[in-house]
């Protein structure tokens, strides 16, 4: 009787382990592949972007969340949640540049004056009509450099 109970418990444990494995595989993304940390240089008209934001929006059946990152001193990196899902993405870039003027900061984060920033580069690349399409599954080490036309 004791041997039968032990065998029964072992069978239940094996079934639960199998179920946990199946559920964890489903949560890993498309076909069990993991996300890709993407990074690179961003320039407008050949000049590094001073600051801004970049978004990798999955397209063409590529499921997954939008990857968002900051651009600082001409570089970006999207590593939150392990990066972006492998596959095709529309890249939306909102580059900013300093105007040379100082403006009041916004309390409580900054009570002094800060550099005024304005959008730069072609407007087309900032939203859902951006022609920048990349495939993160084929990038080498997640390095993807981007060049935006000045106008």
N, C-alpha and C positions, 0 to 999 in steps of 0.2 A: 504494500500500500504506500509506504513512504517513498519507494523508488518511482512509483507511478506519479505521485505528486511532484517530485523533483523533475521528472521528465516533462510533465505538463507545464510547470513554471519555466523551465528552460525553453520550451517551444514558444510560450507567450513572449518571453524576453527576446527571442530571435525575431519574431514577427514585429515587435515594437522597434527593434533596431533597424529592420528593413524599412519600416514606415518612416522613421526619422531620416534615414538616408535618402529616401525618395523625396520627402518634403524639402530637405536641404538642397537637393539637386535642382528642384523647381525654383527655389529662391535665388539661384546663382545667375539668373538671366537667361538670355536666348541660348539654347543648346548647351547650357552649363558653362558658358564662357564667362570670364570675369571682365570687369571694366578695364579701360585703358587710361592711365594718367597721361594727359596731353599737355605739352608745353611748347613754347617757341618764341620767336621774335615777331613783333608786329611793327610794321612801318607804314607811313602814309607818304607817298611821293618820294620814297627813298630815305625818309627821315624816321628814326625810331619814335614811336608813340610815347608821349610823356606819361599819360595816365588814361584810364578809361575802363571799359568793361567788354568782355567777350562772352558769347553764348554759343554752345554747340547744341543744335536742335536736331534730334533724331528724325530722319526722313526715310521714305521708300520702304516702309514696313519695319524699320528698325525701332523696336520698342525700347522704352526706357525714359528716364527723366532727362530734362534739359541740364546740361553742364554749364555752370556759370563761374567765371573767374575775373579777377582784376588784372588790368594791364598796368605795370609799373616800370618805368625806365626802359620801355621797349620790349618787355618780356611778360609772358603770362604763364600760368600753370593752373590746370583744373585737376585737383586731386581729391576733393571732397567725395565721400561715398565710393572711393576707389577710382574716381575718374568718370569717364563717359562710356556708355555701352559700345562695343565694337560694331562697326558698320558705317553707313553713310550719314552725314550730318550737314545741315546748312549752318554756316558760321556767320553770326551776326556780330559786328564790331562797332562799338561806340567809342571812338578815339577822341581824346581831349588834349588841348594844348594851352599853355600859359599865354595870357594876353600881354603880360608885362605890367599890369595894374594890380594893386592890392585892394581887397574888399574886406569889410568887417567879417570876422568869423562868427559862427553861430554857437552861442552858449548852449549847453554847458561844455561842449567839446572843445571849443576854441574861442576865447574871449578877445584875442588880438586880431590883427589883420592877416589875411591869407592871400595866396596868389589866386587871381581870377582865372577861371578856366572856361574855354569855349569849345564847342564841337569843331572837329576838323575832318577833312577827307570827304569823299563822295557820299552823299546822303543815302544812296542806294544800298550800301553795305550795312546799314544800321538796323534793318528790320526783316520782316518775313519775305521780302523780295530780294534779299542778298543773293548774288550769283556765286558766292563762295561755297563750293561743295567739296567736302573731304571725306575720305574713307579711313576711319581710325583703325580698321582691321589691317590695313596695308602700310601704316606708318612705321617707320623704323624707330624703335624705342620711344614712341609717342611724340617725337619731335616734329612739329608742324609749324613752319614759318609762314607768315601771311603778309602780303603786300596789298595795300589799299591805294587806289588812285587818289591824287590830290583833289580832283574835282570830277 
